[in-house]
Every structure is written in C-alpha cells, then in structure tokens.
C-alpha cells in the first residue's frame, strides 16, 4: 500500500507576537496610541461584539465600520459597470483604487466626529 503524503496537520510558522484575549488586544492597541479603529471583517464574523469591545475602550466615535463609510451599492455598480463582462472570471482592468469606493462625505463626517486622544 502506498504511503499517503497528505498533511493532516498543516501549519505555517510566522514571526511575531501573539496576544490572547480582549484585555491584551486592547492594551496593545491603546499603547500604540490608536486614535481611530476601522472594523473591516468577513461576512459572518461577530461584528457587533467587536464594535462593542472597541467602543468600550476607545469610544463609539472612534470606531468605524468600513462598510458604513462606502458608497452605496448603486453608486459602485454605476462606477464599475463599464468594466464588467458576462464572464464570471474575466472582466476588464479597472482604474480604481480602494479609496474610490468610499464616500468622501461619510469619511469627512466620521473624521469630524472622532475624538482626539
């Protein structure tokens, strides 16, 4: 019988530090002087819990959900429609940067409301 080469316990070693628990994480962010925190997460994560924990330490005015600062879906569809095709894998190279998807009015309002630390 052939020996399997399937790795049942894959891992990747990384250099750096690990913090465990909210207290350690918040202390690190606080000591870094993080005046504003942006929450940008995968769907299905506990976004409300993260926001509540961060807002409890840094103030609600200093915590932003990035999706709340973006342009509307309609605006983004209009902006990108010339670059879309019927092919689900291939489209056209678009000239947009990440900043192009954010609403400048929403960003300005958040910046003005953020409390200085």
N, CA, C and O of each residue as an XYZ file, in Angstrom:
468
protein
N       0.842     -1.183      0.000
C       0.000      0.000      0.000
C       0.884      1.242      0.000
O       1.884      1.309      0.714
N       0.507      2.198     -0.793
C       1.250      3.446     -0.934
C       1.063      4.314      0.310
O      -0.049      4.436      0.825
N       2.146      4.913      0.789
C       2.077      5.801      1.950
C       1.508      7.159      1.522
O       1.941      7.738      0.526
N       0.547      7.650      2.280
C      -0.098      8.927      1.980
C       0.874     10.081      2.189
O       1.668     10.069      3.129
N       0.810     11.060      1.324
C       1.611     12.274      1.508
C       0.725     13.458      1.927
O       1.154     14.611      1.879
N      -0.491     13.165      2.329
C      -1.427     14.199      2.762
C      -1.044     14.669      4.165
O      -0.879     13.858      5.077
N      -0.905     15.963      4.326
C      -0.544     16.541      5.626
C      -1.826     16.813      6.404
O      -2.572     17.738      6.085
N      -2.073     16.002      7.423
C      -3.294     16.151      8.214
C      -3.256     17.339      9.168
O      -4.299     17.784      9.647
N      -2.071     17.851      9.443
C      -1.928     18.965     10.379
C      -1.057     20.064      9.763
O       0.041     20.328     10.253
N      -1.534     20.702      8.703
C      -0.717     21.739      8.073
C      -0.584     22.969      8.972
O      -1.495     23.298      9.731
N       0.537     23.625      8.877
C       0.725     24.864      9.625
C       1.756     25.714      8.911
O       2.553     25.219      8.115
N       1.726     26.983      9.206
C       2.701     27.922      8.671
C       3.296     28.670      9.844
O       2.569     29.288     10.622
N       4.592     28.622      9.979
C       5.248     29.345     11.064
C       5.409     30.810     10.651
O       5.831     31.118      9.537
N       5.070     31.682     11.559
C       5.208     33.107     11.304
C       5.975     33.744     12.452
O       5.905     33.294     13.595
N       6.698     34.788     12.126
C       7.419     35.532     13.158
C       6.477     36.596     13.716
O       5.595     37.086     13.011
N       6.667     36.938     14.955
C       5.843     37.997     15.522
C       5.387     37.657     16.919
O       5.963     36.808     17.598
N       4.337     38.342     17.331
C       3.804     38.152     18.678
C       2.342     37.772     18.605
O       1.658     38.032     17.615
N       1.887     37.161     19.656
C       0.502     36.738     19.753
C      -0.085     37.315     21.032
O       0.536     37.247     22.093
N      -1.277     37.878     20.930
C      -1.971     38.387     22.103
C      -3.227     37.573     22.276
O      -3.891     37.223     21.300
N      -3.557     37.269     23.525
C      -4.700     36.421     23.801
C      -5.698     37.181     24.662
O      -5.359     37.717     25.717
N      -6.923     37.212     24.189
C      -7.997     37.824     24.960
C      -8.122     39.322     24.719
O      -7.177     39.995     24.306
N      -9.332     39.817     24.995
C      -9.630     41.234     24.740
C      -8.729     42.175     25.534
O      -8.290     43.195     25.003
N      -8.450     41.857     26.779
C      -7.636     42.767     27.593
C      -6.269     42.990     26.961
O      -5.818     44.131     26.855
N      -5.608     41.924     26.543
C      -4.281     42.062     25.926
C      -4.365     42.809     24.598
O      -3.544     43.681     24.312
N      -5.356     42.462     23.798
C      -5.502     43.116     22.488
C      -5.754     44.611     22.660
O      -5.130     45.432     21.989
N      -6.671     44.962     23.562
C      -6.988     46.374     23.787
C      -5.807     47.131     24.369
O      -5.583     48.288     24.015
N      -5.046     46.497     25.257
C      -3.858     47.150     25.821
C      -2.831     47.454     24.740
O      -2.217     48.521     24.750
N      -2.640     46.527     23.811
C      -1.683     46.742     22.719
C      -2.139     47.896     21.829
O      -1.342     48.766     21.479
N      -3.417     47.901     21.467
C      -3.940     48.993     20.630
C      -3.851     50.325     21.360
O      -3.499     51.343     20.764
N      -4.168     50.318     22.643
C      -4.116     51.541     23.449
C      -2.685     52.055     23.552
O      -2.447     53.254     23.406
N      -1.740     51.169     23.801
C      -0.336     51.596     23.938
C       0.234     52.081     22.619
O       1.189     52.858     22.603
N      -0.343     51.629     21.509
C       0.100     52.095     20.192
C      -0.466     53.473     19.889
O      -0.096     54.096     18.893
N      -1.362     53.951     20.745
C      -1.948     55.276     20.544
C      -2.955     55.297     19.411
O      -3.170     56.337     18.789
N      -3.576     54.155     19.139
C      -4.536     54.075     18.040
C      -5.723     55.001     18.321
O      -6.574     54.671     19.147
N      -5.793     56.151     17.650
C      -6.894     57.074     17.913
C      -8.203     56.634     17.267
O      -9.283     56.946     17.768
N      -8.104     55.907     16.152
C      -9.289     55.505     15.407
C      -9.109     54.051     14.979
O      -8.026     53.649     14.554
N     -10.169     53.278     15.096
C     -10.128     51.876     14.685
C     -11.122     51.664     13.561
O     -12.261     52.124     13.636
N     -10.694     50.969     12.522
C     -11.569     50.623     11.412
C     -11.854     49.135     11.484
O     -10.931     48.323     11.548
N     -13.123     48.777     11.473
C     -13.534     47.381     11.507
C     -13.904     46.967     10.093
O     -14.848     47.493      9.504
N     -13.146     46.016      9.555
C     -13.378     45.524      8.207
C     -13.260     44.005      8.282
O     -12.155     43.474      8.388
N     -14.379     43.312      8.227
C     -14.403     41.881      8.532
C     -15.071     41.058      7.446
O     -15.802     41.577      6.603
N     -14.801     39.757      7.491
C     -15.507     38.819      6.634
C     -16.951     38.716      7.096
O     -17.258     38.926      8.269
N     -17.834     38.388      6.155
C     -19.229     38.148      6.499
C     -19.296     36.985      7.479
O     -18.556     36.010      7.351
N     -20.178     37.095      8.447
C     -20.358     36.028      9.412
C     -19.556     36.195     10.689
O     -19.747     35.433     11.638
N     -18.661     37.176     10.735
C     -17.928     37.403     11.976
C     -18.817     38.166     12.947
O     -19.840     38.728     12.556
N     -18.427     38.181     14.190
C     -19.249     38.823     15.220
C     -18.925     40.326     15.282
O     -18.301     40.819     16.222
N     -19.369     41.006     14.259
C     -19.071     42.422     14.084
C     -19.599     43.273     15.235
O     -18.906     44.177     15.701
N     -20.805     42.998     15.693
C     -21.382     43.780     16.790
C     -20.555     43.632     18.068
O     -20.336     44.603     18.792
N     -20.100     42.406     18.336
C     -19.279     42.176     19.529
C     -17.958     42.939     19.434
O     -17.538     43.579     20.398
N     -17.310     42.873     18.281
C     -16.044     43.593     18.104
C     -16.239     45.088     18.275
O     -15.454     45.750     18.953
N     -17.284     45.617     17.661
C     -17.543     47.047     17.771
C     -17.788     47.449     19.217
O     -17.283     48.476     19.671
N     -18.560     46.648     19.943
C     -18.862     46.966     21.344
C     -17.590     46.944     22.198
O     -17.400     47.814     23.048
N     -16.731     45.968     21.978
C     -15.484     45.870     22.750
C     -14.586     47.072     22.456
O     -14.074     47.704     23.380
N     -14.393     47.388     21.180
C     -13.529     48.517     20.812
C     -14.128     49.841     21.282
O     -13.411     50.696     21.801
N     -15.433     50.012     21.104
C     -16.081     51.262     21.519
C     -16.029     51.424     23.031
O     -15.940     52.548     23.526
N     -16.085     50.318     23.776
C     -15.991     50.392     25.227
C     -14.672     50.970     25.699
O     -14.617     51.623     26.742
N     -13.615     50.741     24.949
C     -12.287     51.242     25.344
C     -11.971     52.585     24.683
O     -11.430     53.484     25.327
N     -12.308     52.719     23.398
C     -11.868     53.892     22.638
C     -12.965     54.902     22.344
O     -12.683     55.974     21.809
N     -14.212     54.583     22.681
C     -15.329     55.491     22.398
C     -15.957     55.167     21.057
O     -15.258     54.931     20.071
N     -17.271     55.157     21.027
C     -18.002     54.817     19.789
C     -17.612     55.745     18.641
O     -17.575     55.324     17.484
N     -17.326     56.986     18.955
C     -16.999     57.959     17.897
C     -15.661     57.644     17.225
O     -15.358     58.205     16.172
N     -14.865     56.766     17.810
C     -13.543     56.434     17.266
C     -13.482     55.054     16.623
O     -12.404     54.544     16.319
N     -14.654     54.457     16.422
C     -14.708     53.131     15.815
C     -15.579     53.202     14.571
O     -16.740     53.604     14.643
N     -15.022     52.814     13.435
C     -15.763     52.885     12.173
C     -15.887     51.506     11.550
O     -14.913     50.760     11.458
N     -17.094     51.180     11.126
C     -17.289     50.005     10.278
C     -17.051     50.497      8.858
O     -17.776     51.362      8.367
N     -16.055     49.959      8.212
C     -15.685     50.482      6.898
C     -16.842     50.406      5.902
O     -16.975     51.283      5.048
N     -17.672     49.385      5.999
C     -18.778     49.283      5.036
C     -19.770     50.429      5.195
O     -20.475     50.772      4.246
N     -19.833     51.026      6.387
C     -20.725     52.158      6.599
C     -20.191     53.448      5.976
O     -20.923     54.430      5.851
N     -18.925     53.445      5.591
C     -18.304     54.630      5.009
C     -18.188     54.546      3.488
O     -17.678     55.460      2.840
N     -18.664     53.445      2.936
C     -18.529     53.243      1.495
C     -19.677     53.881      0.723
O     -20.717     54.223      1.286
N     -19.463     54.030     -0.560
C     -20.520     54.489     -1.449
C     -21.621     53.439     -1.451
O     -21.405     52.297     -1.044
N     -22.792     53.830     -1.908
C     -23.916     52.885     -1.974
C     -23.644     51.836     -3.050
O     -22.825     52.038     -3.947
N     -24.341     50.728     -2.940
C     -24.197     49.672     -3.943
C     -24.527     50.205     -5.330
O     -23.849     49.866     -6.300
N     -25.561     51.035     -5.434
C     -25.954     51.599     -6.732
C     -24.825     52.457     -7.310
O     -24.545     52.391     -8.507
N     -24.189     53.248     -6.473
C     -23.082     54.091     -6.954
C     -21.897     53.242     -7.421
O     -21.266     53.546     -8.434
N     -21.607     52.185     -6.679
C     -20.485     51.322     -7.055
C     -20.796     50.554     -8.335
O     -19.922     50.389     -9.186
N     -22.027     50.087     -8.477
C     -22.413     49.399     -9.717
C     -22.288     50.341    -10.916
O     -21.779     49.953    -11.968
N     -22.748     51.561    -10.753
C     -22.660     52.543    -11.846
C     -21.199     52.844    -12.186
O     -20.837     52.972    -13.355
N     -20.381     52.954    -11.168
C     -18.965     53.275    -11.330
C     -18.219     52.153    -12.064
O     -17.297     52.420    -12.834
N     -18.619     50.904    -11.823
C     -17.872     49.764    -12.336
C     -18.503     49.079    -13.546
O     -17.897     48.171    -14.114
N     -19.696     49.487    -13.953
C     -20.418     48.738    -14.984
C     -19.672     48.654    -16.319
O     -19.813     47.656    -17.026
N     -18.900     49.650    -16.677
C     -18.164     49.613    -17.939
C     -17.058     48.562    -17.946
O     -16.558     48.189    -19.008
N     -16.678     48.087    -16.769
C     -15.572     47.148    -16.662
C     -16.038     45.716    -16.439
O     -15.216     44.807    -16.330
N     -17.343     45.508    -16.371
C     -17.894     44.176    -16.127
C     -18.187     43.477    -17.445
O     -18.480     44.124    -18.450
N     -18.104     42.151    -17.433
C     -18.461     41.347    -18.601
C     -19.412     40.245    -18.135
O     -19.711     40.133    -16.946
N     -19.883     39.435    -19.081
C     -20.745     38.303    -18.741
C     -19.946     37.129    -18.202
O     -20.512     36.194    -17.637
N     -18.639     37.177    -18.375
C     -17.776     36.101    -17.902
C     -17.533     36.273    -16.405
O     -17.089     37.336    -15.971
N     -17.820     35.239    -15.611
C     -17.696     35.357    -14.159
C     -16.245     35.442    -13.684
O     -15.989     35.858    -12.554
N     -15.306     35.054    -14.526
C     -13.892     35.079    -14.122
C     -13.115     36.256    -14.692
O     -12.184     36.757    -14.061
N     -13.491     36.691    -15.869
C     -12.689     37.720    -16.524
C     -13.504     38.975    -16.795
O     -14.628     38.911    -17.294
N     -12.933     40.086    -16.468
C     -13.538     41.369    -16.766
C     -12.474     42.220    -17.428
O     -11.578     41.694    -18.088
N     -12.561     43.502    -17.263
C     -11.557     44.411    -17.792
C     -10.826     45.050    -16.622
O     -11.402     45.242    -15.551
N      -9.584     45.373    -16.825
C      -8.824     46.050    -15.779
C      -9.471     47.407    -15.541
O      -9.723     48.163    -16.479
N      -9.730     47.695    -14.304
C     -10.389     48.952    -13.937
C      -9.378     49.876    -13.263
O      -8.446     49.404    -12.612
N      -9.554     51.176    -13.414
C      -8.583     52.134    -12.881
C      -8.821     52.542    -11.432
O      -8.291     53.561    -10.991
N      -9.605     51.773    -10.683
C      -9.989     52.178     -9.344
C      -8.984     51.759     -8.290
O      -8.341     50.714     -8.391
N      -8.868     52.597     -7.282
C      -8.124     52.258     -6.079
C      -9.127     52.069     -4.959
O     -10.304     52.388     -5.127
N      -8.698     51.566     -3.843
C      -9.595     51.312     -2.721
C     -10.357     52.577     -2.319
O     -11.555     52.516     -2.041
N      -9.679     53.706     -2.288
C     -10.305     54.960     -1.886
C     -11.469     55.381     -2.757
O     -12.339     56.131     -2.314
N     -11.495     54.906     -3.996
C     -12.574     55.270     -4.915
C     -13.933     54.705     -4.488
O     -14.971     55.187     -4.940
N     -13.931     53.702     -3.634
C     -15.172     53.052     -3.215
C     -15.767     53.664     -1.945
O     -16.847     53.271     -1.505
N     -15.056     54.623     -1.365
C     -15.544     55.272     -0.153
C     -16.228     56.587     -0.482
O     -15.856     57.279     -1.430
N     -17.221     56.916      0.307
C     -17.986     58.147      0.157
C     -17.254     59.253      0.918
O     -17.115     59.179      2.139
N     -16.793     60.266      0.207
C     -15.994     61.320      0.845
C     -16.789     62.079      1.914
O     -16.215     62.515      2.912
N     -18.093     62.239      1.717
C     -18.920     62.909      2.721
C     -19.005     62.104      4.014
O     -18.921     62.662      5.108
N     -19.172     60.796      3.883
C     -19.238     59.931      5.059
C     -17.882     59.909      5.781
O     -17.828     59.929      7.010
N     -16.803     59.868      5.017
C     -15.467     59.880      5.626
C     -15.227     61.183      6.377
O     -14.721     61.172      7.499
N     -15.586     62.301      5.762
C     -15.399     63.605      6.410
C     -16.213     63.703      7.701
O     -15.728     64.207      8.714
N     -17.451     63.217      7.652
C     -18.302     63.266      8.846
C     -17.701     62.411      9.956
O     -17.720     62.809     11.120
N     -17.169     61.244      9.611
C     -16.549     60.400     10.633
C     -15.313     61.082     11.209
O     -15.114     61.093     12.424
N     -14.486     61.649     10.337
C     -13.262     62.321     10.808
C     -13.595     63.479     11.758
O     -12.927     63.664     12.774
N     -14.618     64.245     11.426
C     -15.002     65.379     12.270
C     -15.570     64.925     13.612
O     -15.441     65.631     14.613
N     -16.195     63.753     13.635
C     -16.790     63.252     14.872
C     -15.834     62.496     15.759
O     -16.121     62.280     16.937
N     -14.684     62.081     15.209
C     -13.718     61.310     16.002
C     -13.111     62.193     17.071
O     -12.749     63.342     16.818
N     -13.004     61.647     18.257
C     -12.456     62.407     19.386
C     -10.942     62.323     19.382
O     -10.389     61.239     19.192
N     -10.252     63.449     19.589
C      -8.785     63.397     19.664
C      -8.348     62.667     20.929
O      -9.010     62.747     21.965
N      -7.229     61.958     20.834
C      -6.711     61.240     22.000
C      -5.376     61.804     22.379
O      -4.761     61.342     23.340
